Amino acid sequence: MHEGSGGEQLVLDESLHTIADVRQLLCARGETWQQVLGETSLMCALNQKFCTPEAVIEDFDEIAFFPQVTGG
């Protein structure tokens, strides 16, 4: 996603309170975002720690989305 977004940093509206809100906003930006962020197994992190989409965001937080990690 970082490559697809050009490493873009976003200033978010104050009405966004959770990572799920941010995900919904990004999906509304177009089909490419919907394809990447629409996956149900997508994981998220807040300030470099795994979290749920219901995690509350604050000013200057770093949010990351990535595919589910697999291994063996």
CORJOSUL-V478965 format. One record per residue. N is the residue number from 0. RES is the residue in one small letter. SS is DSSP state (H for helix, E for strand, L for the rest). PHI is phi in radians with two decimals (* if undefined). NEAR is the number of other C-alpha atoms within 12 Angstrom. Layout:
<<N,RES,SS,PHI,NEAR> <N,RES,SS,PHI,NEAR>>
This chain:
<<0,m,L,*,20> <1,h,H,-1.01,14> <2,e,H,-1.17,7> <3,g,H,-1.18,11> <4,s,H,-1.65,15> <5,g,L,1.27,9> <6,g,L,1.21,10> <7,e,L,-1.08,12> <8,q,L,-1.84,13> <9,l,L,-2.01,16> <10,v,L,-1.72,16> <11,l,L,-1.73,22> <12,d,L,-1.15,14> <13,e,L,-1.16,13> <14,s,L,-1.34,14> <15,l,L,-1.55,21> <16,h,L,-2.00,21> <17,t,E,-2.28,27> <18,i,H,-1.10,32> <19,a,H,-1.05,28> <20,d,H,-1.08,23> <21,v,H,-1.14,34> <22,r,H,-1.03,33> <23,q,H,-1.09,20> <24,l,H,-1.06,23> <25,l,H,-1.15,26> <26,c,H,-1.08,19> <27,a,L,-1.28,17> <28,r,L,-1.37,16> <29,g,L,2.54,15> <30,e,H,-1.09,12> <31,t,H,-1.06,16> <32,w,H,-1.11,22> <33,q,H,-1.10,19> <34,q,H,-1.11,18> <35,v,H,-1.35,26> <36,l,H,-1.55,30> <37,g,L,-1.42,23> <38,e,L,-1.18,18> <39,t,L,-1.24,16> <40,s,L,-1.57,16> <41,l,L,-1.09,24> <42,m,E,-1.81,28> <43,c,E,-2.43,30> <44,a,E,-2.41,26> <45,l,E,-2.16,27> <46,n,L,0.92,19> <47,q,L,1.17,14> <48,k,E,-2.26,15> <49,f,E,-0.96,21> <50,c,E,-2.70,22> <51,t,L,-1.68,22> <52,p,L,-1.07,26> <53,e,L,-1.46,19> <54,a,L,-1.05,23> <55,v,E,-1.44,23> <56,i,L,-1.77,27> <57,e,L,-2.31,20> <58,d,L,-0.93,17> <59,f,L,1.22,12> <60,d,L,-1.24,22> <61,e,L,-1.81,22> <62,i,E,-2.03,35> <63,a,E,-2.32,28> <64,f,E,-2.11,33> <65,f,E,-2.76,24> <66,p,L,-1.17,17> <67,q,L,-1.02,14> <68,v,L,-1.40,12> <69,t,L,-2.18,8> <70,g,L,-3.04,4> <71,g,L,-2.84,3>>
